[in-house]
Amino acid sequence: MTEQPEPSTAPEKDAERTPAILLAAFEGWNDAGSSASQTLQVVAEAWGAHDVHDLDPQDFHDFQVNRPMSVRDEDGVRVLKWPTTTISVARTPVAGRTVVLVQGIEPSFRWLDFCEEILDIAEEWKVGSVVSIGALLADVPHTRPVPCQVTSDDPGVQALLGVESSEYEGAAGIVSVLAQLAQERGMHAMSLWAAVPHYVAQPPSPKATLALLGALEELVGEPLPLGDLVEEARAWQAGVDELAEQDPEVAEYVRQLEEAKDTAELPEATGEAIAREFERYLRRREDKGGGTPPPPVR
C-alpha cells in the first residue's frame, strides 16, 4: 500500500508533476439514494484518507434542519456528533497522486463562504481539478445500467474529455456552486452525475454508487476497489424486481421506461462503449500486476 502523507505534511513540500484533484459530494438535495456521498466514502476508505480540516458547523448549518446526533464513542462515552463537512487527503495507489476529498452535508447558510473555505484548502494542496459528484432522481428503469454524465463549462476539460456543458437551467445545489467558484479561481471544474430511478429513491442505492465509481475511475485514471458493491447492486435490483412484479401498474411503468431507454441508447451500443469497458479492465489488471495506468485528468 502506498504510504499516506501525515496530516502535518506541508502541501508545498508535496509537489508532484500531476496536480492534485479534489472530489466533493454532499448529503442532501444533490444526493439521490445517498449514492454520491457513499461513492466518496468508498474512495476514502479504499485509499486510506486522513482528515486535514473540518468546517465549523455553527457557521453553515441550521441545527433544526440537520440536528446533532447523540452517540457513544469507542469508549462508550456519550458524545454529540455535529453535522460538519470534513476535508481529507489520500494518495492514489498506483501513481501516488494527491486526492483531496470533501464530504459533508449541504449547508443551510453562507454558501459562498462555505465554498471559499473549501477552495482555500484546495489551493494549499495544489489542486488543479475539481470534480463535483451528485445524483438526481430521474425517469430511468432500475433494470438498465445507471446513466452517468460528466459535464463541464471549462473549455480545457471539454477538449480533453470530449464532454459538453450542461444544458440545465434552474435551482442549483452546493456542488454546482463549488464547481463554478473553482473555475473562477483557475481550477479545472467538472461535474459527475448519476440518474437514480425515482420510484426507488430511498437509500441506499448501491447500483448508482457502483456506476459513479466506474465513471470516477475513468476520470482519475486509477482503479477503485468495489468490494461487495457488485453483489449488493445485484441484490438491490433483484429486490426491486420482486416488488415491481407484485404491482402490475409498476411493472408496466418499468417496461415503458425500458423501451424508451433501449430506443434512445441503441446507437450507443458501439465499439466506443466496448473500448471504455476494455480500458477499465486493463486498468484493474495494471493495478494487480503493476505497470503504468492510463493518464488521469489533469
C-alpha positions in Angstrom: 0.0 0.0 0.0 1.3 3.5 -0.8 2.3 5.3 2.3 -0.1 8.2 3.1 1.3 11.7 3.9 0.9 12.7 7.6 -1.6 15.5 8.3 1.2 17.8 9.3 3.0 17.4 5.9 3.0 20.8 4.2 1.4 20.7 0.8 4.2 22.8 -0.6 6.7 20.0 0.2 4.4 17.5 -1.5 4.9 18.8 -5.1 4.3 16.4 -7.9 4.1 16.5 -11.6 0.3 15.8 -11.8 -1.7 18.4 -9.9 -3.9 17.2 -7.0 -7.6 16.5 -7.8 -10.5 17.4 -5.5 -13.6 15.2 -5.3 -16.6 16.6 -3.5 -20.0 15.2 -2.6 -22.7 16.3 -0.1 -25.6 14.7 1.5 -29.0 16.3 0.8 -30.5 17.7 -2.3 -27.6 16.6 -4.6 -27.5 13.0 -3.3 -30.3 10.8 -4.5 -30.2 7.4 -2.9 -27.2 8.6 -0.9 -25.2 7.3 -3.9 -22.9 10.3 -4.3 -21.9 10.6 -0.6 -21.4 6.8 -0.5 -19.1 7.0 -3.5 -16.7 9.3 -1.7 -16.9 7.1 1.4 -15.8 4.1 -0.6 -12.9 6.1 -2.1 -11.8 7.5 1.3 -11.8 4.0 2.9 -10.1 2.4 -0.1 -7.3 4.9 -0.3 -6.8 5.5 3.5 -7.7 9.2 3.5 -6.8 11.2 6.6 -8.6 14.3 7.8 -6.9 17.7 7.4 -9.7 20.2 8.0 -13.2 20.5 9.5 -15.5 23.3 8.6 -17.2 24.8 11.7 -20.8 23.6 11.6 -22.1 26.7 13.6 -21.1 28.9 10.6 -23.1 26.9 8.0 -25.8 24.7 9.4 -29.3 25.1 10.8 -29.3 22.6 13.6 -33.1 22.3 13.5 -32.7 21.1 9.9 -29.6 19.0 10.4 -29.6 18.1 14.1 -26.5 16.9 16.0 -26.6 13.2 16.8 -26.2 11.8 20.3 -23.9 8.7 20.0 -21.4 6.7 22.1 -17.7 6.7 21.1 -15.3 3.8 21.2 -15.0 4.0 24.9 -18.8 4.0 25.5 -18.8 7.7 26.4 -21.8 9.7 25.1 -20.8 12.5 22.7 -22.5 14.8 20.2 -21.8 14.3 16.5 -22.3 17.6 14.7 -23.3 17.9 11.0 -20.0 19.2 9.7 -18.0 19.0 6.4 -14.7 17.2 6.5 -11.8 17.6 4.1 -9.4 14.7 3.9 -6.4 13.8 1.8 -5.3 10.5 0.2 -2.8 9.2 -2.3 -3.8 7.1 -5.3 -2.2 3.6 -5.0 -0.6 3.4 -8.5 0.6 6.9 -9.4 0.7 8.4 -5.9 -1.4 11.3 -6.9 -2.8 13.5 -4.2 -6.6 13.4 -3.9 -8.5 15.9 -1.7 -11.9 14.6 -0.6 -14.7 16.9 0.6 -17.5 15.1 2.4 -20.4 16.6 4.4 -23.9 17.9 4.3 -25.2 20.7 2.0 -25.1 23.8 4.2 -28.0 26.0 5.2 -26.2 29.3 5.3 -23.4 31.3 3.7 -22.8 29.1 0.7 -20.2 31.4 -0.8 -18.1 31.5 2.3 -18.5 27.7 2.7 -17.1 27.1 -0.8 -14.4 29.7 -0.5 -13.1 28.0 2.7 -13.0 24.6 0.8 -11.2 26.2 -2.1 -8.7 27.9 0.1 -7.7 24.5 1.4 -7.7 23.1 -2.1 -5.2 25.7 -3.2 -2.9 24.9 -0.3 -2.8 21.3 -1.6 -2.1 22.4 -5.1 -5.5 21.2 -6.6 -5.7 21.6 -10.3 -9.0 19.9 -11.0 -12.3 19.8 -9.1 -14.9 17.0 -9.6 -18.3 17.6 -8.0 -20.3 14.4 -7.7 -24.1 14.3 -7.4 -27.1 12.1 -8.1 -30.6 13.1 -9.1 -33.9 11.3 -9.4 -35.0 10.6 -13.0 -37.3 8.6 -15.2 -34.9 5.7 -15.7 -35.5 1.9 -15.2 -33.7 0.1 -12.4 -33.1 -2.8 -14.8 -30.7 -0.9 -17.0 -27.2 0.5 -16.3 -27.4 3.6 -14.2 -26.7 6.6 -16.5 -23.8 8.8 -15.5 -22.8 12.0 -17.2 -19.8 14.2 -17.0 -20.3 17.9 -17.9 -18.1 21.0 -17.8 -18.2 24.6 -18.8 -14.4 24.6 -18.9 -13.1 24.6 -22.5 -9.9 22.7 -21.4 -11.9 19.9 -19.9 -14.3 19.8 -22.8 -11.4 19.4 -25.2 -9.6 16.8 -23.1 -12.6 14.6 -22.2 -14.8 15.3 -25.2 -17.7 16.4 -22.9 -20.1 19.3 -23.2 -21.5 21.9 -20.9 -24.7 21.1 -19.0 -27.9 22.4 -20.6 -29.6 22.5 -17.2 -31.1 25.8 -16.0 -32.8 26.0 -12.6 -32.2 25.8 -8.9 -28.6 24.9 -8.1 -27.1 22.8 -5.4 -23.9 23.3 -3.5 -21.9 21.1 -5.8 -22.7 23.4 -8.7 -21.7 26.5 -6.7 -18.4 24.9 -5.7 -17.6 24.0 -9.4 -18.4 27.5 -10.6 -16.2 29.1 -7.9 -13.4 26.6 -8.6 -13.4 27.5 -12.2 -13.3 31.2 -11.4 -10.1 30.5 -9.4 -8.5 28.9 -12.4 -9.1 25.3 -11.5 -10.4 22.8 -14.0 -14.0 22.0 -12.9 -16.3 19.3 -14.0 -19.5 17.6 -12.6 -20.3 13.9 -12.5 -23.9 13.0 -12.0 -25.8 9.7 -11.8 -29.5 9.3 -12.6 -31.4 7.2 -9.9 -34.8 5.7 -10.6 -37.3 8.0 -8.9 -39.6 5.1 -7.9 -36.8 3.6 -5.7 -35.4 6.8 -4.3 -34.8 5.6 -0.7 -31.2 4.9 0.2 -29.0 3.0 -0.2 -28.7 2.8 -4.0 -25.7 0.5 -4.5 -26.2 0.3 -8.2 -25.9 4.0 -8.6 -22.8 4.1 -6.3 -21.3 1.4 -8.4 -21.9 3.4 -11.6 -20.4 6.6 -10.1 -17.3 4.7 -9.0 -16.9 3.3 -12.5 -17.2 6.8 -14.1 -14.8 8.3 -11.4 -12.3 5.6 -12.1 -12.1 6.8 -15.7 -11.7 10.4 -14.6 -9.0 9.8 -12.1 -7.2 7.1 -14.2 -6.8 4.7 -11.3 -8.7 1.5 -10.3 -11.1 1.7 -7.4 -11.9 -1.4 -5.4 -15.6 -2.2 -5.5 -15.7 -4.6 -2.6 -19.2 -6.0 -2.0 -20.8 -3.4 -4.2 -21.3 -5.6 -7.2 -23.2 -8.2 -5.1 -25.1 -5.5 -3.3 -26.2 -4.0 -6.6 -27.4 -7.3 -7.8 -29.3 -8.0 -4.6 -30.8 -4.5 -4.8 -32.0 -5.0 -8.4 -33.5 -8.4 -7.5 -35.4 -6.8 -4.6 -36.8 -4.1 -6.8 -37.7 -6.7 -9.4 -39.7 -8.6 -6.8 -41.5 -5.5 -5.6 -42.4 -4.4 -9.2 -43.8 -7.9 -10.0 -46.2 -7.5 -7.1 -47.8 -4.4 -8.6 -49.0 -4.7 -12.3 -49.0 -0.9 -12.7 -45.4 -0.5 -11.5 -44.3 -3.4 -13.7 -45.9 -1.8 -16.8 -44.3 1.5 -16.0 -40.9 -0.1 -15.7 -41.5 -1.9 -19.0 -42.3 1.5 -20.7 -39.1 3.0 -19.2 -37.1 0.1 -20.5 -38.5 0.5 -24.0 -37.8 4.3 -24.0 -34.2 3.7 -22.6 -33.4 1.0 -25.1 -34.6 3.0 -28.1 -32.7 6.1 -27.0 -29.5 4.3 -26.4 -29.5 2.0 -29.4 -26.8 4.0 -31.2 -24.6 3.8 -28.0 -24.1 0.0 -28.4 -20.9 0.7 -30.5 -17.2 -0.1 -30.4 -16.7 3.1 -28.3 -18.7 1.6 -25.4 -16.8 -1.7 -25.6 -13.5 0.2 -25.7 -14.3 2.0 -22.5 -15.0 -1.3 -20.7 -11.8 -2.8 -22.1 -9.8 0.2 -20.8 -11.3 -0.3 -17.4 -10.4 -4.0 -17.4 -6.8 -3.1 -18.3 -6.6 -0.5 -15.6 -7.7 -3.1 -13.0 -5.2 -5.6 -14.4 -2.4 -3.0 -14.1 -3.4 -2.4 -10.5 -2.9 -6.1 -9.7 0.2 -6.7 -11.7 2.0 -3.4 -11.8 2.6 -1.2 -14.8 1.6 2.2 -15.9 -2.1 3.2 -15.8 -3.8 5.4 -18.4 -3.2 9.2 -17.9 -5.6 10.9 -15.4 -7.4 14.2 -15.8 -5.0 17.0 -15.1 
